[in-house]
Amino acid sequence: VIKYHLPAGKKGNVKLVIYNSAGEKVRTLDEGIRDGGYVYYSEWDGRNDKNEKCASGVYFLIAYINGDKTGGVHKMAIIK
């Protein structure tokens, strides 16, 4: 589960993009239009965009609002 919040006054189309440790895009989670000032939760099932299971390891998440990168890079892990 991925927990995120948007600052008040920030509204737009949110996409969460997950990359592997080689920098390759693994999955894009399109969250749709979100209003600022709220906390949201998203689920990543550990699969890539081709619906294949991802290997155990470290992954990185970058959030985009209306196509613009927001915040920093967040580290995640799959542990099996």
Phi and psi in radians as a Rosetta constraint file:
Dihedral C 1 N 2 CA 2 C 2 CIRCULARHARMONIC -1.924 0.35
Dihedral N 2 CA 2 C 2 N 3 CIRCULARHARMONIC 2.142 0.35
Dihedral C 2 N 3 CA 3 C 3 CIRCULARHARMONIC -1.838 0.35
Dihedral N 3 CA 3 C 3 N 4 CIRCULARHARMONIC 2.293 0.35
Dihedral C 3 N 4 CA 4 C 4 CIRCULARHARMONIC -2.587 0.35
Dihedral N 4 CA 4 C 4 N 5 CIRCULARHARMONIC 2.795 0.35
Dihedral C 4 N 5 CA 5 C 5 CIRCULARHARMONIC -2.415 0.35
Dihedral N 5 CA 5 C 5 N 6 CIRCULARHARMONIC 2.650 0.35
Dihedral C 5 N 6 CA 6 C 6 CIRCULARHARMONIC -1.838 0.35
Dihedral N 6 CA 6 C 6 N 7 CIRCULARHARMONIC 2.410 0.35
Dihedral C 6 N 7 CA 7 C 7 CIRCULARHARMONIC -1.062 0.35
Dihedral N 7 CA 7 C 7 N 8 CIRCULARHARMONIC 2.619 0.35
Dihedral C 7 N 8 CA 8 C 8 CIRCULARHARMONIC -0.990 0.35
Dihedral N 8 CA 8 C 8 N 9 CIRCULARHARMONIC 2.444 0.35
Dihedral C 8 N 9 CA 9 C 9 CIRCULARHARMONIC 1.498 0.35
Dihedral N 9 CA 9 C 9 N 10 CIRCULARHARMONIC -0.094 0.35
Dihedral C 9 N 10 CA 10 C 10 CIRCULARHARMONIC -1.821 0.35
Dihedral N 10 CA 10 C 10 N 11 CIRCULARHARMONIC 2.021 0.35
Dihedral C 10 N 11 CA 11 C 11 CIRCULARHARMONIC -2.311 0.35
Dihedral N 11 CA 11 C 11 N 12 CIRCULARHARMONIC 2.493 0.35
Dihedral C 11 N 12 CA 12 C 12 CIRCULARHARMONIC 2.907 0.35
Dihedral N 12 CA 12 C 12 N 13 CIRCULARHARMONIC -3.057 0.35
Dihedral C 12 N 13 CA 13 C 13 CIRCULARHARMONIC -1.393 0.35
Dihedral N 13 CA 13 C 13 N 14 CIRCULARHARMONIC 2.079 0.35
Dihedral C 13 N 14 CA 14 C 14 CIRCULARHARMONIC -1.789 0.35
Dihedral N 14 CA 14 C 14 N 15 CIRCULARHARMONIC 2.289 0.35
Dihedral C 14 N 15 CA 15 C 15 CIRCULARHARMONIC -2.241 0.35
Dihedral N 15 CA 15 C 15 N 16 CIRCULARHARMONIC 2.323 0.35
Dihedral C 15 N 16 CA 16 C 16 CIRCULARHARMONIC -1.876 0.35
Dihedral N 16 CA 16 C 16 N 17 CIRCULARHARMONIC 2.066 0.35
Dihedral C 16 N 17 CA 17 C 17 CIRCULARHARMONIC -1.933 0.35
Dihedral N 17 CA 17 C 17 N 18 CIRCULARHARMONIC 2.223 0.35
Dihedral C 17 N 18 CA 18 C 18 CIRCULARHARMONIC -1.891 0.35
Dihedral N 18 CA 18 C 18 N 19 CIRCULARHARMONIC 2.307 0.35
Dihedral C 18 N 19 CA 19 C 19 CIRCULARHARMONIC -2.105 0.35
Dihedral N 19 CA 19 C 19 N 20 CIRCULARHARMONIC 2.657 0.35
Dihedral C 19 N 20 CA 20 C 20 CIRCULARHARMONIC -1.514 0.35
Dihedral N 20 CA 20 C 20 N 21 CIRCULARHARMONIC -3.130 0.35
Dihedral C 20 N 21 CA 21 C 21 CIRCULARHARMONIC -1.217 0.35
Dihedral N 21 CA 21 C 21 N 22 CIRCULARHARMONIC -0.252 0.35
Dihedral C 21 N 22 CA 22 C 22 CIRCULARHARMONIC -1.530 0.35
Dihedral N 22 CA 22 C 22 N 23 CIRCULARHARMONIC -0.034 0.35
Dihedral C 22 N 23 CA 23 C 23 CIRCULARHARMONIC 1.503 0.35
Dihedral N 23 CA 23 C 23 N 24 CIRCULARHARMONIC 0.161 0.35
Dihedral C 23 N 24 CA 24 C 24 CIRCULARHARMONIC -1.499 0.35
Dihedral N 24 CA 24 C 24 N 25 CIRCULARHARMONIC 2.399 0.35
Dihedral C 24 N 25 CA 25 C 25 CIRCULARHARMONIC -1.195 0.35
Dihedral N 25 CA 25 C 25 N 26 CIRCULARHARMONIC 2.267 0.35
Dihedral C 25 N 26 CA 26 C 26 CIRCULARHARMONIC -1.814 0.35
Dihedral N 26 CA 26 C 26 N 27 CIRCULARHARMONIC -0.804 0.35
Dihedral C 26 N 27 CA 27 C 27 CIRCULARHARMONIC -2.698 0.35
Dihedral N 27 CA 27 C 27 N 28 CIRCULARHARMONIC 2.516 0.35
Dihedral C 27 N 28 CA 28 C 28 CIRCULARHARMONIC -2.049 0.35
Dihedral N 28 CA 28 C 28 N 29 CIRCULARHARMONIC 2.165 0.35
Dihedral C 28 N 29 CA 29 C 29 CIRCULARHARMONIC -1.827 0.35
Dihedral N 29 CA 29 C 29 N 30 CIRCULARHARMONIC 1.918 0.35
Dihedral C 29 N 30 CA 30 C 30 CIRCULARHARMONIC -1.554 0.35
Dihedral N 30 CA 30 C 30 N 31 CIRCULARHARMONIC 1.934 0.35
Dihedral C 30 N 31 CA 31 C 31 CIRCULARHARMONIC -1.566 0.35
Dihedral N 31 CA 31 C 31 N 32 CIRCULARHARMONIC -0.142 0.35
Dihedral C 31 N 32 CA 32 C 32 CIRCULARHARMONIC 1.370 0.35
Dihedral N 32 CA 32 C 32 N 33 CIRCULARHARMONIC -2.877 0.35
Dihedral C 32 N 33 CA 33 C 33 CIRCULARHARMONIC -1.358 0.35
Dihedral N 33 CA 33 C 33 N 34 CIRCULARHARMONIC 2.241 0.35
Dihedral C 33 N 34 CA 34 C 34 CIRCULARHARMONIC -2.217 0.35
Dihedral N 34 CA 34 C 34 N 35 CIRCULARHARMONIC 2.512 0.35
Dihedral C 34 N 35 CA 35 C 35 CIRCULARHARMONIC -1.556 0.35
Dihedral N 35 CA 35 C 35 N 36 CIRCULARHARMONIC 2.570 0.35
Dihedral C 35 N 36 CA 36 C 36 CIRCULARHARMONIC -1.305 0.35
Dihedral N 36 CA 36 C 36 N 37 CIRCULARHARMONIC 2.799 0.35
Dihedral C 36 N 37 CA 37 C 37 CIRCULARHARMONIC 1.533 0.35
Dihedral N 37 CA 37 C 37 N 38 CIRCULARHARMONIC 0.145 0.35
Dihedral C 37 N 38 CA 38 C 38 CIRCULARHARMONIC -2.210 0.35
Dihedral N 38 CA 38 C 38 N 39 CIRCULARHARMONIC 2.769 0.35
Dihedral C 38 N 39 CA 39 C 39 CIRCULARHARMONIC -1.728 0.35
Dihedral N 39 CA 39 C 39 N 40 CIRCULARHARMONIC 2.371 0.35
Dihedral C 39 N 40 CA 40 C 40 CIRCULARHARMONIC -2.194 0.35
Dihedral N 40 CA 40 C 40 N 41 CIRCULARHARMONIC 2.739 0.35
Dihedral C 40 N 41 CA 41 C 41 CIRCULARHARMONIC -2.210 0.35
Dihedral N 41 CA 41 C 41 N 42 CIRCULARHARMONIC 2.442 0.35
Dihedral C 41 N 42 CA 42 C 42 CIRCULARHARMONIC -2.329 0.35
Dihedral N 42 CA 42 C 42 N 43 CIRCULARHARMONIC 2.600 0.35
Dihedral C 42 N 43 CA 43 C 43 CIRCULARHARMONIC -1.903 0.35
Dihedral N 43 CA 43 C 43 N 44 CIRCULARHARMONIC 2.358 0.35
Dihedral C 43 N 44 CA 44 C 44 CIRCULARHARMONIC -2.028 0.35
Dihedral N 44 CA 44 C 44 N 45 CIRCULARHARMONIC 2.140 0.35
Dihedral C 44 N 45 CA 45 C 45 CIRCULARHARMONIC -1.479 0.35
Dihedral N 45 CA 45 C 45 N 46 CIRCULARHARMONIC 0.134 0.35
Dihedral C 45 N 46 CA 46 C 46 CIRCULARHARMONIC 1.379 0.35
Dihedral N 46 CA 46 C 46 N 47 CIRCULARHARMONIC 0.324 0.35
Dihedral C 46 N 47 CA 47 C 47 CIRCULARHARMONIC -1.970 0.35
Dihedral N 47 CA 47 C 47 N 48 CIRCULARHARMONIC 2.752 0.35
Dihedral C 47 N 48 CA 48 C 48 CIRCULARHARMONIC -1.571 0.35
Dihedral N 48 CA 48 C 48 N 49 CIRCULARHARMONIC -3.072 0.35
Dihedral C 48 N 49 CA 49 C 49 CIRCULARHARMONIC -1.149 0.35
Dihedral N 49 CA 49 C 49 N 50 CIRCULARHARMONIC -0.286 0.35
Dihedral C 49 N 50 CA 50 C 50 CIRCULARHARMONIC -1.641 0.35
Dihedral N 50 CA 50 C 50 N 51 CIRCULARHARMONIC 0.166 0.35
Dihedral C 50 N 51 CA 51 C 51 CIRCULARHARMONIC 1.155 0.35
Dihedral N 51 CA 51 C 51 N 52 CIRCULARHARMONIC 0.428 0.35
Dihedral C 51 N 52 CA 52 C 52 CIRCULARHARMONIC -1.664 0.35
Dihedral N 52 CA 52 C 52 N 53 CIRCULARHARMONIC 2.551 0.35
Dihedral C 52 N 53 CA 53 C 53 CIRCULARHARMONIC -1.168 0.35
Dihedral N 53 CA 53 C 53 N 54 CIRCULARHARMONIC 2.390 0.35
Dihedral C 53 N 54 CA 54 C 54 CIRCULARHARMONIC -1.502 0.35
Dihedral N 54 CA 54 C 54 N 55 CIRCULARHARMONIC 2.652 0.35
Dihedral C 54 N 55 CA 55 C 55 CIRCULARHARMONIC -1.284 0.35
Dihedral N 55 CA 55 C 55 N 56 CIRCULARHARMONIC 2.790 0.35
Dihedral C 55 N 56 CA 56 C 56 CIRCULARHARMONIC -1.066 0.35
Dihedral N 56 CA 56 C 56 N 57 CIRCULARHARMONIC 2.531 0.35
Dihedral C 56 N 57 CA 57 C 57 CIRCULARHARMONIC 2.642 0.35
Dihedral N 57 CA 57 C 57 N 58 CIRCULARHARMONIC -2.974 0.35
Dihedral C 57 N 58 CA 58 C 58 CIRCULARHARMONIC -1.664 0.35
Dihedral N 58 CA 58 C 58 N 59 CIRCULARHARMONIC 2.394 0.35
Dihedral C 58 N 59 CA 59 C 59 CIRCULARHARMONIC -2.287 0.35
Dihedral N 59 CA 59 C 59 N 60 CIRCULARHARMONIC 2.778 0.35
Dihedral C 59 N 60 CA 60 C 60 CIRCULARHARMONIC -2.202 0.35
Dihedral N 60 CA 60 C 60 N 61 CIRCULARHARMONIC 2.462 0.35
Dihedral C 60 N 61 CA 61 C 61 CIRCULARHARMONIC -2.061 0.35
Dihedral N 61 CA 61 C 61 N 62 CIRCULARHARMONIC 2.333 0.35
Dihedral C 61 N 62 CA 62 C 62 CIRCULARHARMONIC -2.180 0.35
Dihedral N 62 CA 62 C 62 N 63 CIRCULARHARMONIC 2.290 0.35
Dihedral C 62 N 63 CA 63 C 63 CIRCULARHARMONIC -1.708 0.35
Dihedral N 63 CA 63 C 63 N 64 CIRCULARHARMONIC 2.473 0.35
Dihedral C 63 N 64 CA 64 C 64 CIRCULARHARMONIC -2.210 0.35
Dihedral N 64 CA 64 C 64 N 65 CIRCULARHARMONIC 2.384 0.35
Dihedral C 64 N 65 CA 65 C 65 CIRCULARHARMONIC -2.074 0.35
Dihedral N 65 CA 65 C 65 N 66 CIRCULARHARMONIC 2.112 0.35
Dihedral C 65 N 66 CA 66 C 66 CIRCULARHARMONIC 0.912 0.35
Dihedral N 66 CA 66 C 66 N 67 CIRCULARHARMONIC 0.651 0.35
Dihedral C 66 N 67 CA 67 C 67 CIRCULARHARMONIC 1.467 0.35
Dihedral N 67 CA 67 C 67 N 68 CIRCULARHARMONIC -0.099 0.35
Dihedral C 67 N 68 CA 68 C 68 CIRCULARHARMONIC -1.761 0.35
Dihedral N 68 CA 68 C 68 N 69 CIRCULARHARMONIC 2.321 0.35
Dihedral C 68 N 69 CA 69 C 69 CIRCULARHARMONIC -1.108 0.35
Dihedral N 69 CA 69 C 69 N 70 CIRCULARHARMONIC 2.370 0.35
Dihedral C 69 N 70 CA 70 C 70 CIRCULARHARMONIC -2.288 0.35
Dihedral N 70 CA 70 C 70 N 71 CIRCULARHARMONIC 2.480 0.35
Dihedral C 70 N 71 CA 71 C 71 CIRCULARHARMONIC 1.239 0.35
Dihedral N 71 CA 71 C 71 N 72 CIRCULARHARMONIC -2.891 0.35
Dihedral C 71 N 72 CA 72 C 72 CIRCULARHARMONIC -1.799 0.35
Dihedral N 72 CA 72 C 72 N 73 CIRCULARHARMONIC -2.831 0.35
Dihedral C 72 N 73 CA 73 C 73 CIRCULARHARMONIC -1.697 0.35
Dihedral N 73 CA 73 C 73 N 74 CIRCULARHARMONIC 2.313 0.35
Dihedral C 73 N 74 CA 74 C 74 CIRCULARHARMONIC -1.971 0.35
Dihedral N 74 CA 74 C 74 N 75 CIRCULARHARMONIC 2.320 0.35
Dihedral C 74 N 75 CA 75 C 75 CIRCULARHARMONIC -1.605 0.35
Dihedral N 75 CA 75 C 75 N 76 CIRCULARHARMONIC 2.408 0.35
Dihedral C 75 N 76 CA 76 C 76 CIRCULARHARMONIC -2.347 0.35
Dihedral N 76 CA 76 C 76 N 77 CIRCULARHARMONIC 2.899 0.35
Dihedral C 76 N 77 CA 77 C 77 CIRCULARHARMONIC -2.463 0.35
Dihedral N 77 CA 77 C 77 N 78 CIRCULARHARMONIC 2.555 0.35
Dihedral C 77 N 78 CA 78 C 78 CIRCULARHARMONIC -1.874 0.35
Dihedral N 78 CA 78 C 78 N 79 CIRCULARHARMONIC 2.154 0.35
Dihedral C 78 N 79 CA 79 C 79 CIRCULARHARMONIC -2.147 0.35
Dihedral N 79 CA 79 C 79 N 80 CIRCULARHARMONIC 2.100 0.35
